[in-house]
Amino acid sequence: MGKKFSAVVTKGDVAFVALCPELGVVSQGKTEGTALENLKEAIELYLEDEDVQEMLKKKPVKKAKICSIAVGS
């Protein structure tokens, strides 16, 4: 079984943007589903990097907590 990460998807003016906050990896797509598929591929490529693998051995990723906050009045 693979690793699980968080994904935050927002709708921009032109495309959907998907972010993995644990890794700082971002991608986009014309639909929310495409943005998530592209993010998954980007994460897989990111995790293939030997330097990233070494970094994650020393400091494992902790699951991000996604929540809403109110700002201003």
Backbone atoms as SQL, in Angstrom:
CREATE TABLE atoms (id INTEGER PRIMARY KEY, chain TEXT, resi INTEGER, resn TEXT, atom TEXT, x REAL, y REAL, z REAL);
INSERT INTO atoms VALUES
  (1, 'A', 1, 'MET', 'N', 0.846, -1.192, 0.000),
  (2, 'A', 1, 'MET', 'CA', 0.000, 0.000, 0.000),
  (3, 'A', 1, 'MET', 'C', 0.883, 1.244, 0.000),
  (4, 'A', 2, 'GLY', 'N', 0.492, 2.249, -0.764),
  (5, 'A', 2, 'GLY', 'CA', 1.268, 3.464, -0.884),
  (6, 'A', 2, 'GLY', 'C', 1.066, 4.409, 0.280),
  (7, 'A', 3, 'LYS', 'N', 1.827, 5.474, 0.274),
  (8, 'A', 3, 'LYS', 'CA', 1.709, 6.497, 1.310),
  (9, 'A', 3, 'LYS', 'C', 0.520, 7.392, 1.001),
  (10, 'A', 4, 'LYS', 'N', -0.081, 7.960, 2.032),
  (11, 'A', 4, 'LYS', 'CA', -1.192, 8.872, 1.860),
  (12, 'A', 4, 'LYS', 'C', -0.769, 10.277, 2.257),
  (13, 'A', 5, 'PHE', 'N', -1.153, 11.234, 1.439),
  (14, 'A', 5, 'PHE', 'CA', -0.871, 12.640, 1.687),
  (15, 'A', 5, 'PHE', 'C', -2.158, 13.433, 1.547),
  (16, 'A', 6, 'SER', 'N', -2.145, 14.654, 2.042),
  (17, 'A', 6, 'SER', 'CA', -3.295, 15.549, 1.913),
  (18, 'A', 6, 'SER', 'C', -3.245, 16.262, 0.566),
  (19, 'A', 7, 'ALA', 'N', -4.419, 16.682, 0.098),
  (20, 'A', 7, 'ALA', 'CA', -4.509, 17.489, -1.118),
  (21, 'A', 7, 'ALA', 'C', -5.511, 18.604, -0.877),
  (22, 'A', 8, 'VAL', 'N', -5.114, 19.813, -1.207),
  (23, 'A', 8, 'VAL', 'CA', -5.989, 20.974, -1.117),
  (24, 'A', 8, 'VAL', 'C', -6.216, 21.461, -2.545),
  (25, 'A', 9, 'VAL', 'N', -7.485, 21.531, -2.942),
  (26, 'A', 9, 'VAL', 'CA', -7.807, 21.932, -4.315),
  (27, 'A', 9, 'VAL', 'C', -8.579, 23.243, -4.281),
  (28, 'A', 10, 'THR', 'N', -8.134, 24.204, -5.093),
  (29, 'A', 10, 'THR', 'CA', -8.837, 25.482, -5.218),
  (30, 'A', 10, 'THR', 'C', -9.114, 25.748, -6.694),
  (31, 'A', 11, 'LYS', 'N', -10.146, 26.512, -6.956),
  (32, 'A', 11, 'LYS', 'CA', -10.488, 26.874, -8.330),
  (33, 'A', 11, 'LYS', 'C', -9.921, 28.238, -8.619),
  (34, 'A', 12, 'GLY', 'N', -9.019, 28.286, -9.581),
  (35, 'A', 12, 'GLY', 'CA', -8.460, 29.553, -10.014),
  (36, 'A', 12, 'GLY', 'C', -9.268, 30.130, -11.159),
  (37, 'A', 13, 'ASP', 'N', -8.787, 31.210, -11.751),
  (38, 'A', 13, 'ASP', 'CA', -9.483, 31.845, -12.873),
  (39, 'A', 13, 'ASP', 'C', -9.472, 30.968, -14.124),
  (40, 'A', 14, 'VAL', 'N', -8.386, 30.217, -14.314),
  (41, 'A', 14, 'VAL', 'CA', -8.214, 29.435, -15.538),
  (42, 'A', 14, 'VAL', 'C', -8.267, 27.935, -15.281),
  (43, 'A', 15, 'ALA', 'N', -7.818, 27.493, -14.125),
  (44, 'A', 15, 'ALA', 'CA', -7.711, 26.056, -13.852),
  (45, 'A', 15, 'ALA', 'C', -7.867, 25.785, -12.362),
  (46, 'A', 16, 'PHE', 'N', -8.008, 24.505, -12.028),
  (47, 'A', 16, 'PHE', 'CA', -7.987, 24.071, -10.632),
  (48, 'A', 16, 'PHE', 'C', -6.529, 23.873, -10.221),
  (49, 'A', 17, 'VAL', 'N', -6.209, 24.263, -8.993),
  (50, 'A', 17, 'VAL', 'CA', -4.857, 24.120, -8.468),
  (51, 'A', 17, 'VAL', 'C', -4.913, 23.134, -7.301),
  (52, 'A', 18, 'ALA', 'N', -4.030, 22.140, -7.326),
  (53, 'A', 18, 'ALA', 'CA', -3.975, 21.131, -6.265),
  (54, 'A', 18, 'ALA', 'C', -2.625, 21.222, -5.571),
  (55, 'A', 19, 'LEU', 'N', -2.652, 21.238, -4.248),
  (56, 'A', 19, 'LEU', 'CA', -1.446, 21.375, -3.420),
  (57, 'A', 19, 'LEU', 'C', -1.365, 20.227, -2.434),
  (58, 'A', 20, 'CYS', 'N', -0.185, 19.650, -2.289),
  (59, 'A', 20, 'CYS', 'CA', 0.096, 18.696, -1.222),
  (60, 'A', 20, 'CYS', 'C', 0.878, 19.465, -0.161),
  (61, 'A', 21, 'PRO', 'N', 0.231, 19.864, 0.953),
  (62, 'A', 21, 'PRO', 'CA', 0.917, 20.709, 1.935),
  (63, 'A', 21, 'PRO', 'C', 2.071, 20.020, 2.651),
  (64, 'A', 22, 'GLU', 'N', 2.017, 18.705, 2.808),
  (65, 'A', 22, 'GLU', 'CA', 3.109, 18.005, 3.491),
  (66, 'A', 22, 'GLU', 'C', 4.422, 18.095, 2.716),
  (67, 'A', 23, 'LEU', 'N', 4.331, 18.075, 1.390),
  (68, 'A', 23, 'LEU', 'CA', 5.535, 18.054, 0.561),
  (69, 'A', 23, 'LEU', 'C', 5.797, 19.367, -0.163),
  (70, 'A', 24, 'GLY', 'N', 4.804, 20.254, -0.219),
  (71, 'A', 24, 'GLY', 'CA', 4.956, 21.506, -0.963),
  (72, 'A', 24, 'GLY', 'C', 4.895, 21.297, -2.466),
  (73, 'A', 25, 'VAL', 'N', 4.268, 20.213, -2.907),
  (74, 'A', 25, 'VAL', 'CA', 4.149, 19.917, -4.336),
  (75, 'A', 25, 'VAL', 'C', 2.818, 20.473, -4.828),
  (76, 'A', 26, 'VAL', 'N', 2.844, 21.130, -5.997),
  (77, 'A', 26, 'VAL', 'CA', 1.660, 21.762, -6.564),
  (78, 'A', 26, 'VAL', 'C', 1.494, 21.330, -8.011),
  (79, 'A', 27, 'SER', 'N', 0.237, 21.202, -8.443),
  (80, 'A', 27, 'SER', 'CA', -0.061, 20.922, -9.837),
  (81, 'A', 27, 'SER', 'C', -1.384, 21.590, -10.180),
  (82, 'A', 28, 'GLN', 'N', -1.814, 21.435, -11.435),
  (83, 'A', 28, 'GLN', 'CA', -3.069, 22.038, -11.856),
  (84, 'A', 28, 'GLN', 'C', -3.726, 21.204, -12.933),
  (85, 'A', 29, 'GLY', 'N', -4.976, 21.532, -13.231),
  (86, 'A', 29, 'GLY', 'CA', -5.702, 20.847, -14.289),
  (87, 'A', 29, 'GLY', 'C', -6.982, 21.591, -14.617),
  (88, 'A', 30, 'LYS', 'N', -7.565, 21.280, -15.779),
  (89, 'A', 30, 'LYS', 'CA', -8.796, 21.956, -16.199),
  (90, 'A', 30, 'LYS', 'C', -9.987, 21.589, -15.322),
  (91, 'A', 31, 'THR', 'N', -9.966, 20.387, -14.729),
  (92, 'A', 31, 'THR', 'CA', -11.019, 19.961, -13.809),
  (93, 'A', 31, 'THR', 'C', -10.386, 19.611, -12.470),
  (94, 'A', 32, 'GLU', 'N', -11.213, 19.497, -11.440),
  (95, 'A', 32, 'GLU', 'CA', -10.698, 19.114, -10.124),
  (96, 'A', 32, 'GLU', 'C', -10.052, 17.733, -10.192),
  (97, 'A', 33, 'GLY', 'N', -10.708, 16.805, -10.893),
  (98, 'A', 33, 'GLY', 'CA', -10.166, 15.457, -11.028),
  (99, 'A', 33, 'GLY', 'C', -8.827, 15.429, -11.737),
  (100, 'A', 34, 'THR', 'N', -8.715, 16.216, -12.806),
  (101, 'A', 34, 'THR', 'CA', -7.447, 16.283, -13.543),
  (102, 'A', 34, 'THR', 'C', -6.352, 16.897, -12.681),
  (103, 'A', 35, 'ALA', 'N', -6.698, 17.917, -11.917),
  (104, 'A', 35, 'ALA', 'CA', -5.712, 18.544, -11.026),
  (105, 'A', 35, 'ALA', 'C', -5.206, 17.533, -10.005),
  (106, 'A', 36, 'LEU', 'N', -6.105, 16.713, -9.460),
  (107, 'A', 36, 'LEU', 'CA', -5.696, 15.697, -8.482),
  (108, 'A', 36, 'LEU', 'C', -4.855, 14.604, -9.135),
  (109, 'A', 37, 'GLU', 'N', -5.216, 14.181, -10.334),
  (110, 'A', 37, 'GLU', 'CA', -4.414, 13.184, -11.058),
  (111, 'A', 37, 'GLU', 'C', -3.022, 13.724, -11.329),
  (112, 'A', 38, 'ASN', 'N', -2.947, 14.986, -11.761),
  (113, 'A', 38, 'ASN', 'CA', -1.654, 15.607, -12.037),
  (114, 'A', 38, 'ASN', 'C', -0.825, 15.765, -10.765),
  (115, 'A', 39, 'LEU', 'N', -1.502, 16.073, -9.647),
  (116, 'A', 39, 'LEU', 'CA', -0.793, 16.182, -8.368),
  (117, 'A', 39, 'LEU', 'C', -0.233, 14.825, -7.954),
  (118, 'A', 40, 'LYS', 'N', -1.010, 13.781, -8.130),
  (119, 'A', 40, 'LYS', 'CA', -0.539, 12.437, -7.787),
  (120, 'A', 40, 'LYS', 'C', 0.725, 12.101, -8.584),
  (121, 'A', 41, 'GLU', 'N', 0.696, 12.384, -9.877),
  (122, 'A', 41, 'GLU', 'CA', 1.867, 12.127, -10.719),
  (123, 'A', 41, 'GLU', 'C', 3.062, 12.974, -10.271),
  (124, 'A', 42, 'ALA', 'N', 2.809, 14.246, -9.946),
  (125, 'A', 42, 'ALA', 'CA', 3.888, 15.130, -9.499),
  (126, 'A', 42, 'ALA', 'C', 4.496, 14.632, -8.188),
  (127, 'A', 43, 'ILE', 'N', 3.658, 14.144, -7.271),
  (128, 'A', 43, 'ILE', 'CA', 4.153, 13.609, -6.000),
  (129, 'A', 43, 'ILE', 'C', 4.998, 12.364, -6.246),
  (130, 'A', 44, 'GLU', 'N', 4.522, 11.475, -7.109),
  (131, 'A', 44, 'GLU', 'CA', 5.277, 10.256, -7.422),
  (132, 'A', 44, 'GLU', 'C', 6.655, 10.602, -7.986),
  (133, 'A', 45, 'LEU', 'N', 6.703, 11.570, -8.890),
  (134, 'A', 45, 'LEU', 'CA', 7.989, 11.988, -9.460),
  (135, 'A', 45, 'LEU', 'C', 8.878, 12.624, -8.398),
  (136, 'A', 46, 'TYR', 'N', 8.292, 13.447, -7.540),
  (137, 'A', 46, 'TYR', 'CA', 9.033, 14.097, -6.460),
  (138, 'A', 46, 'TYR', 'C', 9.657, 13.057, -5.537),
  (139, 'A', 47, 'LEU', 'N', 8.881, 12.023, -5.197),
  (140, 'A', 47, 'LEU', 'CA', 9.359, 10.998, -4.269),
  (141, 'A', 47, 'LEU', 'C', 10.419, 10.082, -4.872),
  (142, 'A', 48, 'GLU', 'N', 10.558, 10.080, -6.192),
  (143, 'A', 48, 'GLU', 'CA', 11.599, 9.284, -6.847),
  (144, 'A', 48, 'GLU', 'C', 12.993, 9.881, -6.656),
  (145, 'A', 49, 'ASP', 'N', 13.068, 11.164, -6.358),
  (146, 'A', 49, 'ASP', 'CA', 14.348, 11.852, -6.213),
  (147, 'A', 49, 'ASP', 'C', 15.122, 11.287, -5.025),
  (148, 'A', 50, 'GLU', 'N', 16.371, 10.909, -5.249),
  (149, 'A', 50, 'GLU', 'CA', 17.193, 10.309, -4.191),
  (150, 'A', 50, 'GLU', 'C', 17.419, 11.256, -3.014),
  (151, 'A', 51, 'ASP', 'N', 17.601, 12.541, -3.292),
  (152, 'A', 51, 'ASP', 'CA', 17.795, 13.513, -2.207),
  (153, 'A', 51, 'ASP', 'C', 16.538, 13.610, -1.341),
  (154, 'A', 52, 'VAL', 'N', 15.386, 13.564, -1.978),
  (155, 'A', 52, 'VAL', 'CA', 14.121, 13.610, -1.239),
  (156, 'A', 52, 'VAL', 'C', 13.985, 12.352, -0.382),
  (157, 'A', 53, 'GLN', 'N', 14.325, 11.203, -0.934),
  (158, 'A', 53, 'GLN', 'CA', 14.238, 9.956, -0.178),
  (159, 'A', 53, 'GLN', 'C', 15.135, 10.006, 1.053),
  (160, 'A', 54, 'GLU', 'N', 16.336, 10.525, 0.920),
  (161, 'A', 54, 'GLU', 'CA', 17.252, 10.661, 2.061),
  (162, 'A', 54, 'GLU', 'C', 16.686, 11.621, 3.100),
  (163, 'A', 55, 'MET', 'N', 16.130, 12.739, 2.627),
  (164, 'A', 55, 'MET', 'CA', 15.550, 13.722, 3.542),
  (165, 'A', 55, 'MET', 'C', 14.397, 13.094, 4.326),
  (166, 'A', 56, 'LEU', 'N', 13.542, 12.321, 3.642),
  (167, 'A', 56, 'LEU', 'CA', 12.387, 11.718, 4.305),
  (168, 'A', 56, 'LEU', 'C', 12.791, 10.623, 5.290),
  (169, 'A', 57, 'LYS', 'N', 13.938, 9.987, 5.064),
  (170, 'A', 57, 'LYS', 'CA', 14.431, 9.000, 6.028),
  (171, 'A', 57, 'LYS', 'C', 14.839, 9.692, 7.327),
  (172, 'A', 58, 'LYS', 'N', 15.434, 10.877, 7.200),
  (173, 'A', 58, 'LYS', 'CA', 15.891, 11.623, 8.374),
  (174, 'A', 58, 'LYS', 'C', 14.736, 12.326, 9.087),
  (175, 'A', 59, 'LYS', 'N', 13.781, 12.794, 8.309),
  (176, 'A', 59, 'LYS', 'CA', 12.660, 13.545, 8.879),
  (177, 'A', 59, 'LYS', 'C', 11.376, 13.135, 8.159),
  (178, 'A', 60, 'PRO', 'N', 10.692, 12.104, 8.668),
  (179, 'A', 60, 'PRO', 'CA', 9.467, 11.632, 8.025),
  (180, 'A', 60, 'PRO', 'C', 8.389, 12.714, 7.965),
  (181, 'A', 61, 'VAL', 'N', 7.542, 12.628, 6.962),
  (182, 'A', 61, 'VAL', 'CA', 6.457, 13.582, 6.767),
  (183, 'A', 61, 'VAL', 'C', 5.354, 13.336, 7.784),
  (184, 'A', 62, 'LYS', 'N', 4.855, 14.417, 8.360),
  (185, 'A', 62, 'LYS', 'CA', 3.710, 14.333, 9.269),
  (186, 'A', 62, 'LYS', 'C', 2.472, 14.788, 8.518),
  (187, 'A', 63, 'LYS', 'N', 1.352, 14.128, 8.759),
  (188, 'A', 63, 'LYS', 'CA', 0.088, 14.454, 8.106),
  (189, 'A', 63, 'LYS', 'C', -0.306, 15.892, 8.416),
  (190, 'A', 64, 'ALA', 'N', -0.671, 16.637, 7.377),
  (191, 'A', 64, 'ALA', 'CA', -1.110, 18.015, 7.564),
  (192, 'A', 64, 'ALA', 'C', -2.524, 18.058, 8.119),
  (193, 'A', 65, 'LYS', 'N', -2.812, 19.047, 8.908),
  (194, 'A', 65, 'LYS', 'CA', -4.174, 19.267, 9.393),
  (195, 'A', 65, 'LYS', 'C', -4.752, 20.423, 8.583),
  (196, 'A', 66, 'ILE', 'N', -5.822, 20.133, 7.867),
  (197, 'A', 66, 'ILE', 'CA', -6.467, 21.151, 7.040),
  (198, 'A', 66, 'ILE', 'C', -7.705, 21.651, 7.772),
  (199, 'A', 67, 'CYS', 'N', -7.783, 22.953, 7.994),
  (200, 'A', 67, 'CYS', 'CA', -8.922, 23.520, 8.695),
  (201, 'A', 67, 'CYS', 'C', -9.201, 24.929, 8.154),
  (202, 'A', 68, 'SER', 'N', -10.332, 25.471, 8.518),
  (203, 'A', 68, 'SER', 'CA', -10.709, 26.824, 8.115),
  (204, 'A', 68, 'SER', 'C', -10.461, 27.785, 9.271),
  (205, 'A', 69, 'ILE', 'N', -10.122, 29.012, 8.923),
  (206, 'A', 69, 'ILE', 'CA', -9.992, 30.061, 9.937),
  (207, 'A', 69, 'ILE', 'C', -10.716, 31.312, 9.437),
  (208, 'A', 70, 'ALA', 'N', -11.223, 32.090, 10.368),
  (209, 'A', 70, 'ALA', 'CA', -11.874, 33.353, 10.034),
  (210, 'A', 70, 'ALA', 'C', -10.895, 34.485, 10.306),
  (211, 'A', 71, 'VAL', 'N', -10.816, 35.429, 9.381),
  (212, 'A', 71, 'VAL', 'CA', -9.903, 36.562, 9.519),
  (213, 'A', 71, 'VAL', 'C', -10.687, 37.850, 9.297),
  (214, 'A', 72, 'GLY', 'N', -10.442, 38.837, 10.104),
  (215, 'A', 72, 'GLY', 'CA', -11.093, 40.121, 9.932),
  (216, 'A', 72, 'GLY', 'C', -12.492, 40.134, 10.526),
  (217, 'A', 73, 'SER', 'N', -13.243, 41.178, 10.138),
  (218, 'A', 73, 'SER', 'CA', -14.583, 41.325, 10.730),
  (219, 'A', 73, 'SER', 'C', -15.672, 40.837, 9.820);
